[in-house]
Amino acid sequence: MRSILLVKTSSLGDVVHNLPVVSDIHARFPQARIDWVVEEGCADIPRLHPAVGKVIPVAVRRWRRTLLSAATWRELRAFRDAVRAERYDLVLDTQGLVKSALLARQAQGRRAGYAAEVAREPLAARFYDATFVIPKNQHAVERNRWLAAAALGYEPNLPLDYGIAAAPLAAPWLPDGPYCVLLTASSRADKLWPEADWLALAAALNARGLACVLPGGSAEERERAARLAAGMEKAVAAPPLSIAELAQLLAGAQIVVGVDTGLSHIAAALGRLTLCLFSGSRPELTGVYAGETAINLGDAGAPPAAEQVIEAVDAHVGRPSGRLLAPINRHSRAEARPTGRPAE
């Protein structure tokens, strides 16, 4: 196996969930080139993995809005030229959408993906040369890994390894001492956690010797972060940061507490102690996933109470009178399961 192209374009959390596929393939085929097609806004994530060769960005979301623009068609042609510059031994679409299947179709090589009965959009399976039935009731990370194993013919029994690292951010606005990161923003209102609960949690974290850093993406999210930080004793609202800078911010945190957002998944992938708070979605299939360092709290329609989150902090960081513990930085060994079967 000489070259493999992965197609996983978005969203941010889904892209993070695909990183162990790179680690698995590199472990099995250390000489193989691994390229990746990804949405431009998520392109910094695969670049964190040292085994990824070429990152080929797309802008499907932006192109849809400007389909009649000459600039859009120039970018489409440039993408097609980039993705066809090499003939791949395997083009693997782990997204299972029609848009991702059509992007995979532009590349040269044997194309593989989920079978119609297990793909997110069954029509996508029509565009692959080989399809595989991977159980839908497993976490997204494992589904991606099993699909890769099935398409490449190896056993999916390697330890879980996201394969990424980031140097802690050095910035003059950061707190002088140890800090936690609070990820308070989401594009969906039903995923947000009550502001009063964030303030109660921050008071508990401050009492445990941690300052709080609150990043935000959009202007509205940064305004919310600033409002919350103003009500906390030791807190700072972060300035606008790129995805790469946010990864560095998370890498330097003692603990990360966030709603169901892509940044929470990045924190877990970096081995940070991560508490992910669920209220508008369910954690079983898409929660943070990294062994002992990744903790999902709450459920759809049942957000965790502030007291429950503080108890989880106490269990892993310590109480105000106790010693501040550094977060565990390791991944658990994934349970070995059979590879997916080819679709009939």
Secondary structure, DSSP 8 states (H G I E B T S, - for coil): --EEEEE----HHHHHHTHHHHHHHHHH-TT-EEEEEEEGGGTHHHHTSTTEEEEEEE-HHHHHHTTT-HHHHHHHHHHHHHHTSSEEEEEEE-S-SHHHHHHHHTSEEEEEEE-TTTSSSGGGGGG-SEEEE--TTS-HHHHHHHHHHHHHT--S-S-------------TTS-SS-EEEEE---SSGGG---HHHHHHHHHHHHHTT-EEEE--SSHHHHHHHHHHHHTSSSEEE-----HHHHHHHHHT-SEEEEESSHHHHHHHHTT--EEEEESSS-HHHHS--SGGGEEEEEBTTB---HHHHHHHHHHHT--TTS------------------EE--
